[in-house]
Structure formats: C-alpha cells, structure tokens
Amino acid sequence: MSNPAPTPVPGPGGRLGLIGLAERIRMAGGTIAHDVRDGRFVLEASLPWEA
C-alpha cells in the first residue's frame, strides 16, 4: 500500500497512528515496515494468518 508522502515527512509514528498499528500487528505475531520511497509513503505489513 502506498500514497503520496506529506511534506515535510513526519517522524516515525508522527500523528499517523503507526505506533499503535505496529503494536497490534506485532502482538498478532506479524511484522510491519514503513518508509518513504520516491515521494510516496509505503506501508508493508504481514500477518501470520492462513487465507
């Protein structure tokens, strides 16, 4: 998932709820990563759930 990054880019979890989201994903045994690439905010999350 990605969308245009805000300018200036907020710090980790800055006003976006990423800290709480990361906590919930990790509690479920998953992983989460976020970054700004080519001016877009990218979020990658993985949960160990069967489809």
HTML snippet that shows the backbone in 3Dmol.js (N, CA, C, O; Angstrom):
<script src="https://3Dmol.org/build/3Dmol-min.js"></script>
<div id="view" style="width:600px;height:400px;position:relative"></div>
<script>
const pdb = `
ATOM      1  N   MET A   1       0.857  -1.158   0.000  1.00  0.00           N
ATOM      2  CA  MET A   1       0.000   0.000   0.000  1.00  0.00           C
ATOM      3  C   MET A   1       0.903   1.220   0.000  1.00  0.00           C
ATOM      4  O   MET A   1       1.934   1.229   0.672  1.00  0.00           O
ATOM      5  N   SER A   2       0.527   2.250  -0.747  1.00  0.00           N
ATOM      6  CA  SER A   2       1.297   3.490  -0.729  1.00  0.00           C
ATOM      7  C   SER A   2       0.394   4.662  -1.072  1.00  0.00           C
ATOM      8  O   SER A   2      -0.668   4.488  -1.670  1.00  0.00           O
ATOM      9  N   ASN A   3       0.821   5.844  -0.693  1.00  0.00           N
ATOM     10  CA  ASN A   3       0.138   7.079  -1.050  1.00  0.00           C
ATOM     11  C   ASN A   3       1.165   8.205  -1.022  1.00  0.00           C
ATOM     12  O   ASN A   3       2.244   8.032  -0.455  1.00  0.00           O
ATOM     13  N   PRO A   4       0.855   9.353  -1.621  1.00  0.00           N
ATOM     14  CA  PRO A   4       1.828  10.453  -1.618  1.00  0.00           C
ATOM     15  C   PRO A   4       2.231  10.815  -0.192  1.00  0.00           C
ATOM     16  O   PRO A   4       1.387  10.915   0.699  1.00  0.00           O
ATOM     17  N   ALA A   5       3.527  11.009   0.008  1.00  0.00           N
ATOM     18  CA  ALA A   5       4.040  11.362   1.332  1.00  0.00           C
ATOM     19  C   ALA A   5       3.772  12.827   1.627  1.00  0.00           C
ATOM     20  O   ALA A   5       3.897  13.666   0.735  1.00  0.00           O
ATOM     21  N   PRO A   6       3.401  13.156   2.878  1.00  0.00           N
ATOM     22  CA  PRO A   6       3.213  14.561   3.243  1.00  0.00           C
ATOM     23  C   PRO A   6       4.558  15.284   3.264  1.00  0.00           C
ATOM     24  O   PRO A   6       5.609  14.667   3.440  1.00  0.00           O
ATOM     25  N   THR A   7       4.504  16.584   3.083  1.00  0.00           N
ATOM     26  CA  THR A   7       5.727  17.394   3.129  1.00  0.00           C
ATOM     27  C   THR A   7       5.569  18.421   4.228  1.00  0.00           C
ATOM     28  O   THR A   7       4.570  19.139   4.197  1.00  0.00           O
ATOM     29  N   PRO A   8       6.453  18.560   5.192  1.00  0.00           N
ATOM     30  CA  PRO A   8       7.582  17.660   5.407  1.00  0.00           C
ATOM     31  C   PRO A   8       7.116  16.318   5.945  1.00  0.00           C
ATOM     32  O   PRO A   8       6.027  16.213   6.510  1.00  0.00           O
ATOM     33  N   VAL A   9       7.931  15.304   5.772  1.00  0.00           N
ATOM     34  CA  VAL A   9       7.591  13.958   6.232  1.00  0.00           C
ATOM     35  C   VAL A   9       7.666  13.910   7.751  1.00  0.00           C
ATOM     36  O   VAL A   9       8.704  14.238   8.326  1.00  0.00           O
ATOM     37  N   PRO A  10       6.564  13.499   8.424  1.00  0.00           N
ATOM     38  CA  PRO A  10       6.603  13.395   9.879  1.00  0.00           C
ATOM     39  C   PRO A  10       7.559  12.285  10.320  1.00  0.00           C
ATOM     40  O   PRO A  10       7.855  11.377   9.544  1.00  0.00           O
ATOM     41  N   GLY A  11       8.034  12.353  11.542  1.00  0.00           N
ATOM     42  CA  GLY A  11       8.903  11.316  12.078  1.00  0.00           C
ATOM     43  C   GLY A  11       8.141  10.018  12.282  1.00  0.00           C
ATOM     44  O   GLY A  11       6.933   9.972  12.050  1.00  0.00           O
ATOM     45  N   PRO A  12       8.830   8.955  12.715  1.00  0.00           N
ATOM     46  CA  PRO A  12       8.176   7.663  12.917  1.00  0.00           C
ATOM     47  C   PRO A  12       6.937   7.773  13.802  1.00  0.00           C
ATOM     48  O   PRO A  12       7.028   8.217  14.946  1.00  0.00           O
ATOM     49  N   GLY A  13       5.792   7.373  13.281  1.00  0.00           N
ATOM     50  CA  GLY A  13       4.549   7.402  14.031  1.00  0.00           C
ATOM     51  C   GLY A  13       3.950   8.776  14.212  1.00  0.00           C
ATOM     52  O   GLY A  13       2.943   8.915  14.906  1.00  0.00           O
ATOM     53  N   GLY A  14       4.533   9.797  13.612  1.00  0.00           N
ATOM     54  CA  GLY A  14       4.092  11.171  13.812  1.00  0.00           C
ATOM     55  C   GLY A  14       2.668  11.434  13.368  1.00  0.00           C
ATOM     56  O   GLY A  14       2.406  11.586  12.175  1.00  0.00           O
ATOM     57  N   ARG A  15       1.750  11.489  14.314  1.00  0.00           N
ATOM     58  CA  ARG A  15       0.348  11.826  14.099  1.00  0.00           C
ATOM     59  C   ARG A  15      -0.387  10.853  13.179  1.00  0.00           C
ATOM     60  O   ARG A  15      -1.496  11.160  12.740  1.00  0.00           O
ATOM     61  N   LEU A  16       0.181   9.715  12.879  1.00  0.00           N
ATOM     62  CA  LEU A  16      -0.439   8.811  11.916  1.00  0.00           C
ATOM     63  C   LEU A  16      -0.929   7.508  12.529  1.00  0.00           C
ATOM     64  O   LEU A  16      -1.509   6.683  11.822  1.00  0.00           O
ATOM     65  N   GLY A  17      -0.716   7.301  13.811  1.00  0.00           N
ATOM     66  CA  GLY A  17      -1.191   6.079  14.446  1.00  0.00           C
ATOM     67  C   GLY A  17      -0.346   4.851  14.152  1.00  0.00           C
ATOM     68  O   GLY A  17      -0.775   3.731  14.425  1.00  0.00           O
ATOM     69  N   LEU A  18       0.844   5.039  13.602  1.00  0.00           N
ATOM     70  CA  LEU A  18       1.679   3.899  13.243  1.00  0.00           C
ATOM     71  C   LEU A  18       2.202   3.134  14.454  1.00  0.00           C
ATOM     72  O   LEU A  18       2.412   1.923  14.382  1.00  0.00           O
ATOM     73  N   ILE A  19       2.411   3.829  15.554  1.00  0.00           N
ATOM     74  CA  ILE A  19       2.918   3.146  16.747  1.00  0.00           C
ATOM     75  C   ILE A  19       1.887   2.134  17.251  1.00  0.00           C
ATOM     76  O   ILE A  19       2.237   0.991  17.545  1.00  0.00           O
ATOM     77  N   GLY A  20       0.631   2.541  17.353  1.00  0.00           N
ATOM     78  CA  GLY A  20      -0.424   1.625  17.796  1.00  0.00           C
ATOM     79  C   GLY A  20      -0.661   0.506  16.800  1.00  0.00           C
ATOM     80  O   GLY A  20      -0.880  -0.640  17.193  1.00  0.00           O
ATOM     81  N   LEU A  21      -0.621   0.825  15.517  1.00  0.00           N
ATOM     82  CA  LEU A  21      -0.792  -0.187  14.481  1.00  0.00           C
ATOM     83  C   LEU A  21       0.335  -1.217  14.565  1.00  0.00           C
ATOM     84  O   LEU A  21       0.081  -2.420  14.503  1.00  0.00           O
ATOM     85  N   ALA A  22       1.572  -0.752  14.705  1.00  0.00           N
ATOM     86  CA  ALA A  22       2.714  -1.657  14.813  1.00  0.00           C
ATOM     87  C   ALA A  22       2.589  -2.548  16.043  1.00  0.00           C
ATOM     88  O   ALA A  22       2.893  -3.740  15.983  1.00  0.00           O
ATOM     89  N   GLU A  23       2.147  -1.979  17.149  1.00  0.00           N
ATOM     90  CA  GLU A  23       1.985  -2.762  18.375  1.00  0.00           C
ATOM     91  C   GLU A  23       0.975  -3.882  18.175  1.00  0.00           C
ATOM     92  O   GLU A  23       1.226  -5.021  18.570  1.00  0.00           O
ATOM     93  N   ARG A  24      -0.154  -3.573  17.572  1.00  0.00           N
ATOM     94  CA  ARG A  24      -1.187  -4.598  17.354  1.00  0.00           C
ATOM     95  C   ARG A  24      -0.722  -5.674  16.381  1.00  0.00           C
ATOM     96  O   ARG A  24      -1.002  -6.856  16.582  1.00  0.00           O
ATOM     97  N   ILE A  25      -0.016  -5.275  15.334  1.00  0.00           N
ATOM     98  CA  ILE A  25       0.482  -6.261  14.371  1.00  0.00           C
ATOM     99  C   ILE A  25       1.500  -7.183  15.030  1.00  0.00           C
ATOM    100  O   ILE A  25       1.458  -8.396  14.827  1.00  0.00           O
ATOM    101  N   ARG A  26       2.416  -6.621  15.816  1.00  0.00           N
ATOM    102  CA  ARG A  26       3.426  -7.450  16.492  1.00  0.00           C
ATOM    103  C   ARG A  26       2.795  -8.375  17.529  1.00  0.00           C
ATOM    104  O   ARG A  26       3.253  -9.505  17.702  1.00  0.00           O
ATOM    105  N   MET A  27       1.743  -7.911  18.230  1.00  0.00           N
ATOM    106  CA  MET A  27       1.046  -8.761  19.202  1.00  0.00           C
ATOM    107  C   MET A  27       0.411  -9.962  18.513  1.00  0.00           C
ATOM    108  O   MET A  27       0.262 -11.021  19.123  1.00  0.00           O
ATOM    109  N   ALA A  28       0.034  -9.802  17.242  1.00  0.00           N
ATOM    110  CA  ALA A  28      -0.564 -10.897  16.482  1.00  0.00           C
ATOM    111  C   ALA A  28       0.499 -11.770  15.819  1.00  0.00           C
ATOM    112  O   ALA A  28       0.167 -12.710  15.097  1.00  0.00           O
ATOM    113  N   GLY A  29       1.792 -11.462  16.062  1.00  0.00           N
ATOM    114  CA  GLY A  29       2.872 -12.255  15.502  1.00  0.00           C
ATOM    115  C   GLY A  29       3.322 -11.819  14.116  1.00  0.00           C
ATOM    116  O   GLY A  29       4.058 -12.543  13.445  1.00  0.00           O
ATOM    117  N   GLY A  30       2.883 -10.635  13.682  1.00  0.00           N
ATOM    118  CA  GLY A  30       3.229 -10.146  12.347  1.00  0.00           C
ATOM    119  C   GLY A  30       4.371  -9.159  12.355  1.00  0.00           C
ATOM    120  O   GLY A  30       4.993  -8.900  13.384  1.00  0.00           O
ATOM    121  N   THR A  31       4.633  -8.609  11.171  1.00  0.00           N
ATOM    122  CA  THR A  31       5.680  -7.607  11.010  1.00  0.00           C
ATOM    123  C   THR A  31       5.120  -6.417  10.247  1.00  0.00           C
ATOM    124  O   THR A  31       4.153  -6.541   9.496  1.00  0.00           O
ATOM    125  N   ILE A  32       5.744  -5.260  10.453  1.00  0.00           N
ATOM    126  CA  ILE A  32       5.325  -4.041   9.777  1.00  0.00           C
ATOM    127  C   ILE A  32       6.571  -3.207   9.469  1.00  0.00           C
ATOM    128  O   ILE A  32       7.518  -3.164  10.255  1.00  0.00           O
ATOM    129  N   ALA A  33       6.547  -2.559   8.327  1.00  0.00           N
ATOM    130  CA  ALA A  33       7.630  -1.654   7.946  1.00  0.00           C
ATOM    131  C   ALA A  33       7.009  -0.482   7.198  1.00  0.00           C
ATOM    132  O   ALA A  33       6.023  -0.647   6.481  1.00  0.00           O
ATOM    133  N   HIS A  34       7.592   0.704   7.370  1.00  0.00           N
ATOM    134  CA  HIS A  34       7.118   1.869   6.620  1.00  0.00           C
ATOM    135  C   HIS A  34       8.310   2.705   6.221  1.00  0.00           C
ATOM    136  O   HIS A  34       9.333   2.726   6.904  1.00  0.00           O
ATOM    137  N   ASP A  35       8.163   3.399   5.099  1.00  0.00           N
ATOM    138  CA  ASP A  35       9.270   4.160   4.536  1.00  0.00           C
ATOM    139  C   ASP A  35       8.695   5.164   3.544  1.00  0.00           C
ATOM    140  O   ASP A  35       7.523   5.086   3.176  1.00  0.00           O
ATOM    141  N   VAL A  36       9.519   6.095   3.121  1.00  0.00           N
ATOM    142  CA  VAL A  36       9.169   6.997   2.029  1.00  0.00           C
ATOM    143  C   VAL A  36      10.063   6.625   0.862  1.00  0.00           C
ATOM    144  O   VAL A  36      11.289   6.655   0.974  1.00  0.00           O
ATOM    145  N   ARG A  37       9.446   6.273  -0.263  1.00  0.00           N
ATOM    146  CA  ARG A  37      10.177   5.882  -1.464  1.00  0.00           C
ATOM    147  C   ARG A  37       9.650   6.688  -2.645  1.00  0.00           C
ATOM    148  O   ARG A  37       8.453   6.680  -2.932  1.00  0.00           O
ATOM    149  N   ASP A  38      10.535   7.364  -3.308  1.00  0.00           N
ATOM    150  CA  ASP A  38      10.159   8.155  -4.491  1.00  0.00           C
ATOM    151  C   ASP A  38       9.000   9.101  -4.196  1.00  0.00           C
ATOM    152  O   ASP A  38       8.102   9.264  -5.022  1.00  0.00           O
ATOM    153  N   GLY A  39       9.018   9.726  -3.012  1.00  0.00           N
ATOM    154  CA  GLY A  39       7.990  10.686  -2.649  1.00  0.00           C
ATOM    155  C   GLY A  39       6.663  10.086  -2.240  1.00  0.00           C
ATOM    156  O   GLY A  39       5.674  10.807  -2.105  1.00  0.00           O
ATOM    157  N   ARG A  40       6.625   8.767  -2.037  1.00  0.00           N
ATOM    158  CA  ARG A  40       5.393   8.088  -1.622  1.00  0.00           C
ATOM    159  C   ARG A  40       5.632   7.396  -0.288  1.00  0.00           C
ATOM    160  O   ARG A  40       6.697   6.823  -0.055  1.00  0.00           O
ATOM    161  N   PHE A  41       4.626   7.456   0.588  1.00  0.00           N
ATOM    162  CA  PHE A  41       4.677   6.766   1.865  1.00  0.00           C
ATOM    163  C   PHE A  41       4.256   5.322   1.608  1.00  0.00           C
ATOM    164  O   PHE A  41       3.174   5.078   1.075  1.00  0.00           O
ATOM    165  N   VAL A  42       5.097   4.371   1.980  1.00  0.00           N
ATOM    166  CA  VAL A  42       4.844   2.952   1.721  1.00  0.00           C
ATOM    167  C   VAL A  42       4.734   2.211   3.047  1.00  0.00           C
ATOM    168  O   VAL A  42       5.590   2.359   3.920  1.00  0.00           O
ATOM    169  N   LEU A  43       3.686   1.420   3.194  1.00  0.00           N
ATOM    170  CA  LEU A  43       3.462   0.602   4.382  1.00  0.00           C
ATOM    171  C   LEU A  43       3.391  -0.853   3.939  1.00  0.00           C
ATOM    172  O   LEU A  43       2.628  -1.202   3.039  1.00  0.00           O
ATOM    173  N   GLU A  44       4.194  -1.697   4.581  1.00  0.00           N
ATOM    174  CA  GLU A  44       4.174  -3.132   4.301  1.00  0.00           C
ATOM    175  C   GLU A  44       3.933  -3.867   5.612  1.00  0.00           C
ATOM    176  O   GLU A  44       4.673  -3.689   6.580  1.00  0.00           O
ATOM    177  N   ALA A  45       2.896  -4.688   5.635  1.00  0.00           N
ATOM    178  CA  ALA A  45       2.574  -5.446   6.839  1.00  0.00           C
ATOM    179  C   ALA A  45       2.310  -6.893   6.462  1.00  0.00           C
ATOM    180  O   ALA A  45       1.794  -7.190   5.385  1.00  0.00           O
ATOM    181  N   SER A  46       2.674  -7.783   7.369  1.00  0.00           N
ATOM    182  CA  SER A  46       2.460  -9.206   7.147  1.00  0.00           C
ATOM    183  C   SER A  46       1.904  -9.794   8.438  1.00  0.00           C
ATOM    184  O   SER A  46       2.422  -9.539   9.526  1.00  0.00           O
ATOM    185  N   LEU A  47       0.842 -10.585   8.301  1.00  0.00           N
ATOM    186  CA  LEU A  47       0.247 -11.258   9.439  1.00  0.00           C
ATOM    187  C   LEU A  47       0.296 -12.768   9.201  1.00  0.00           C
ATOM    188  O   LEU A  47       0.104 -13.211   8.069  1.00  0.00           O
ATOM    189  N   PRO A  48       0.550 -13.565  10.237  1.00  0.00           N
ATOM    190  CA  PRO A  48       0.706 -14.999  10.052  1.00  0.00           C
ATOM    191  C   PRO A  48      -0.634 -15.751  10.019  1.00  0.00           C
ATOM    192  O   PRO A  48      -0.780 -16.798  10.650  1.00  0.00           O
ATOM    193  N   TRP A  49      -1.580 -15.221   9.301  1.00  0.00           N
ATOM    194  CA  TRP A  49      -2.907 -15.828   9.231  1.00  0.00           C
ATOM    195  C   TRP A  49      -3.056 -16.589   7.937  1.00  0.00           C
ATOM    196  O   TRP A  49      -2.574 -16.160   6.888  1.00  0.00           O
ATOM    197  N   GLU A  50      -3.726 -17.722   8.016  1.00  0.00           N
ATOM    198  CA  GLU A  50      -3.995 -18.504   6.819  1.00  0.00           C
ATOM    199  C   GLU A  50      -5.139 -17.864   6.049  1.00  0.00           C
ATOM    200  O   GLU A  50      -6.073 -17.314   6.633  1.00  0.00           O
ATOM    201  N   ALA A  51      -5.047 -17.947   4.737  1.00  0.00           N
ATOM    202  CA  ALA A  51      -6.102 -17.365   3.878  1.00  0.00           C
ATOM    203  C   ALA A  51      -7.290 -18.282   3.800  1.00  0.00           C
ATOM    204  O   ALA A  51      -8.271 -17.965   3.128  1.00  0.00           O
TER     205      ALA A  51
END
`;
const viewer = $3Dmol.createViewer("view");
viewer.addModel(pdb, "pdb");
viewer.setStyle({}, {cartoon: {color: "spectrum"}});
viewer.zoomTo();
viewer.render();
</script>
